[in-house]
Amino acid sequence: MNSIYIIDACILVAAVYLFVLAIKMKNSGKIHKSVMGEELIKNCIDEKAFINSIYPWMIFFAVASFVAGVVGFILDYLKVGGWANYPTLGVFLVVFVVFIVQYKRAVKKYFKES
């Protein structure tokens, strides 16, 4: 098995995990310890507002990650040159940066400094 398939598989698994985690948090109204350490969760001023703030961005990032993983698998299977995956990876990185910025904004807004 080509090692690049392992990377694509990791991206897919992480995407599905993030998607399920976002839905679980939205339904429970509680921040999962995978998103943030338990000690930091205690500093949250409004958990539901924080979750509502990052939920759409988590879903967006999960979908973008899933698409990047699937496209990576397809391009690797078809033995297309590595250059073909650059646009997908570029979009993935942009979405990742947007997610991180939105996450940090939500943390700044809904958490008291420790």
N, C-alpha and C positions, 0 to 999 in steps of 0.2 A: 504494500500500500504506500502510495506516495505521501510524504509527510505534509504536503500542502493540504491534503484532504483532512488531516487532523485539525489543522487551523480552521478550515471551513466548518468542520463539525463543531468545534469549540464555539465559534461565532454563532452557529445555529442554536446550540444548547443554551448559550447565554441569552440569546434573544427570546427564546421561549420562556426561560426562567424569569427574565425581566417582565415579560408580558403577564405571566401568571401572578407574579409578585405584585405588580401594579393593580391588577384586578382584586387580589386578596386584600390589599391595603384599602382600596376604595370601598370594598364591601364591609370590612371590619371596622374601619375608621381608626386603625392603629398602625403606627409606623413599624415596619418589620426591621428586626435587628440586622438584616443583610443590607439595608439601605443606609443604616447609621448605627453606630455602637449604642449599646443599651445605656451607658452613662450619658451620652449626648441626648438621647431621646428624653431623658428626664428634664432636660432644659427647654423642651418644646412648650411654647406658650399656648398654641392651638393646633393640636395634631390634625384634626379634620381639615382645617384651612390649609395647613402645609401639604397634606395629601392631595387636596383639590388643586393646589397650585402646581404640584409636580406631576400629577397623574397624566395629563395629556402629553407632557414631554417624555415621560417614561414610555408611554404607548408609542409615540412617534419614534423614539430611539430604538425600541424593541422591533418595530416594523422595519425600520431602515437597516438594522443589524440582520434581521432575517433575510431581507432582500439581498444584502451584501453576501451573506453566507450561501444562499441559493445560487446567485450569479457566479460566485466563486467556484462552487461545485460544478456548475454547467461548463464554465470556461475551462476548468481543469480537466473535466471529462472529455471535452472536445479537443483538448490539447492545443487550445488557442494560446498564442504568446502572452507572456506576463503583462505586456503593455495594455492588453485589452481590459484588464481588470482595474487599471489605474483610475478611470472615471468613476467606477463604482466605489473604490476605496476613497477617492476624493470626496464624494458625496457623504460617505459614511463618516469620515473625519469631520466634515463641516457639521453634520447632525450631532456628532458626539460633542463638539465644542459648544454648540447651541444648548444641548442638554445640560452640560456642566455649568454654563453661565446661568441658566434658569434655575438649576438646583441650588447654586450658591446664593442667588437672589432670594429664593424661598427660605433658605437657612437663615440668612441675614434678617429677614422679615419676621419669621415665626419662632426664632430661638433667642433666648437671652444669653448673653455672653457669660462664659463660666470663668 
